[in-house]
Amino acid sequence: TYYAGFPPVPPYTESLVRETTYYWCVDGSDALGNTFGGDIWQFSIQGYRAFDPDPPDGAIHVSTDVLLSWKPGMRVTEHDVYMCTSWEDANNFVYDPILSLPEEYLGTVTEPNILVTGLLYNTKYYWRVDEIYNRVPPSWPGEIYRGDLWSFTTLPHRVFVDVDSTSANNGGSWADAYNYLQDALADAYSSAKPVEIRIAEGIYTPDSNSDDPNGSGDRTATFKLINGITLKGGYAGFGQPDPDSRDIELYETILTGDLVGNDVELNDPCDLPDEPTRSENSYHVVTGSGTNATAILDGFTITGGNANGYEPHYFGGGMFNDSGSPTLTNCTFTKNYAVGGGGGGMCNIDSSPTIINCKFTVNSVLMCGGGMYNFNSSNLTLRNCTFSKNFGGHFGGGMVNMDSNLTLANCIFSENFAWYKAGGMDNGGSNLILTNCAFTGNQSHGDGGAMANWEGSLTLTNCILWGDIPEEIYVFSCTPTVNFSDVQGGWGGTGNIDDDPCFVDAAAGNLRLSSDSPCIDAGYNNAPNLPDTDMDGHPRI
């Protein structure tokens, strides 16, 4: 602290320290001795070393061609620049005019910037700028003011796919994009990870690639997710003013099992098994077996899967995961079918995917789980997902869970149908936690309009179950714990009500609450896994 005193006392005269920021203020006082504190100001003393780097220290997603720049120190005439991928090498190098300069040495420049091109993707680089004064080569190195060590990480390797691209088709840009997603996956598989594949709007089939542009017709062909690779759909793509513009609804990217492009449009999931135009469709449009959370599928419509073969090709028409845990966001699974164990839209066996902002609609299954089937120790997390108008030939129009563990938040089950039991959800030997979820318009000819439960455990908090037929919850041997929820017909528990939730327009699929809904402010703010926002992104609390 520098106390300058009252005028006319001379100010503090000791030299200030370079590369230091000083804070100062002026306090006023009156004749009565009252003191009035002033604002705090600051200034910095420039030093001899380089400072204020660009890219900033620690920056990520930096281009592989980058202009390195900085603010120079005082009186310096030149700048030695070093860069490499080793912290130790970049930190330890000392300039010696007698020795040959190392590969880390980028050069000596007179301006405070240098262009570097051809860097590796997804690589962390360390760089240093030593400021030079009065160097006289070759013998006199001059005064060297060693710089700080900075770092940045280049952007992930990107591969581009667009059915409309007409140029080199090597995936290097939108103009040179691959026409076939399978080519991009092959490229990414052999590349250093992570890799991001950007796919423009269009229709892509799993049996097509540059060697088989018209498709092989192989029903076992599938888009296989790979660890460290992100697939992102919904881009405007080649020929558009901004090819990187992304809108998954406007620029719909479709992964389809319709290998010959002849599927008849259907709106009733019950028609999917017998529609002859789907007989040659692929068994599984997408597979995520053997993956972890770094295998990401984001922004696609998955449709036309027809898992009507022999095991394992009777599970998961839209997507099949066996011992896989991929991450799925912003995807729609629609009009997929499975004949056997289950999961028209998706089947998970001993798998733990994370599923966010996804829709499962108009999928069908002969047996269990029209929208989704989870079994054999699967552990799923679902947030902001919708299951609607799916059909289960036996159990669980929306979802079936067998010997699995699930956490659901902000999820909706509406207008799903099961012939025998559990229109919305069937739970057997599973442990589920549902928070801020809604069931409405689901139906079964047997038991459990919204859900049926046997063995395991089920906890519902801040949920709405209303308008399901024949009853909301059917209990065989597992009585769920239900609190702070609206259950038609009533249910024992803390804070539960039995009142019309007053959806804005349930018939049209709008399950937002009207302003006079008794469910508003009737929930529990410390519910397990309580989401911060509702499905519209508005704060819950």
HELIX and SHEET records of a PDB file:
HELIX    1   1 TRP A   87  ASN A   92  1                                   6    
HELIX    2   2 LEU A  181  TYR A  189  1                                   9    
HELIX    3   3 PRO A  269  ASP A  271  5                                   3    
HELIX    4   4 PRO A  276  ARG A  278  5                                   3    
HELIX    5   5 ALA A  506  ALA A  508  5                                   3    
SHEET    1   A 2 THR A  20  CYS A  25  0                                        
SHEET    2   A 2 ILE A  40  ILE A  45 -1                                        
SHEET    1   B 2 GLY A  28  SER A  29  0                                        
SHEET    2   B 2 THR A  35  PHE A  36 -1                                        
SHEET    1   C 3 PHE A  51  ASP A  54  0                                        
SHEET    2   C 3 VAL A  66  LYS A  71 -1                                        
SHEET    3   C 3 ASN A 113  VAL A 116 -1                                        
SHEET    1   D 5 ALA A  59  VAL A  62  0                                        
SHEET    2   D 5 LEU A 149  THR A 154  1                                        
SHEET    3   D 5 LYS A 124  TYR A 133 -1                                        
SHEET    4   D 5 GLU A  78  CYS A  84 -1                                        
SHEET    5   D 5 TYR A 105  VAL A 109 -1                                        
SHEET    1   E 4 ALA A  59  VAL A  62  0                                        
SHEET    2   E 4 LEU A 149  THR A 154  1                                        
SHEET    3   E 4 LYS A 124  TYR A 133 -1                                        
SHEET    4   E 4 GLU A 143  TYR A 145 -1                                        
SHEET    1   F11 HIS A 157  VAL A 161  0                                        
SHEET    2   F11 VAL A 195  ALA A 200  1                                        
SHEET    3   F11 ILE A 229  TYR A 235  1                                        
SHEET    4   F11 ILE A 296  ASP A 298  1                                        
SHEET    5   F11 THR A 327  THR A 329  1                                        
SHEET    6   F11 THR A 354  ILE A 356  1                                        
SHEET    7   F11 ASN A 379  ARG A 383  1                                        
SHEET    8   F11 ASN A 405  ALA A 409  1                                        
SHEET    9   F11 ASN A 431  THR A 435  1                                        
SHEET   10   F11 SER A 457  THR A 461  1                                        
SHEET   11   F11 THR A 481  ASN A 483  1                                        
SHEET    1   G10 GLY A 202  TYR A 204  0                                        
SHEET    2   G10 THR A 253  THR A 256  1                                        
SHEET    3   G10 THR A 301  THR A 303  1                                        
SHEET    4   G10 THR A 332  THR A 334  1                                        
SHEET    5   G10 LYS A 359  THR A 361  1                                        
SHEET    6   G10 THR A 386  SER A 388  1                                        
SHEET    7   G10 ILE A 412  SER A 414  1                                        
SHEET    8   G10 ALA A 438  THR A 440  1                                        
SHEET    9   G10 ILE A 464  TRP A 466  1                                        
SHEET   10   G10 ASP A 486  VAL A 487  1                                        
SHEET    1   H 9 PHE A 223  LYS A 224  0                                        
SHEET    2   H 9 VAL A 286  THR A 287  1                                        
SHEET    3   H 9 MET A 319  ASP A 322  1                                        
SHEET    4   H 9 MET A 346  ILE A 349  1                                        
SHEET    5   H 9 MET A 372  PHE A 375  1                                        
SHEET    6   H 9 MET A 399  MET A 402  1                                        
SHEET    7   H 9 MET A 425  GLY A 428  1                                        
SHEET    8   H 9 MET A 451  TRP A 454  1                                        
SHEET    9   H 9 ILE A 473  VAL A 475  1                                        
SHEET    1   I 6 ASN A 306  ALA A 307  0                                        
SHEET    2   I 6 TYR A 337  ALA A 338  1                                        
SHEET    3   I 6 SER A 364  VAL A 365  1                                        
SHEET    4   I 6 PHE A 391  GLY A 392  1                                        
SHEET    5   I 6 PHE A 417  ALA A 418  1                                        
SHEET    6   I 6 GLN A 443  SER A 444  1                                        
SHEET    1   J 2 PHE A 503  ASP A 505  0                                        
SHEET    2   J 2 ASN A 510  LEU A 513 -1                                        
END                                                                             
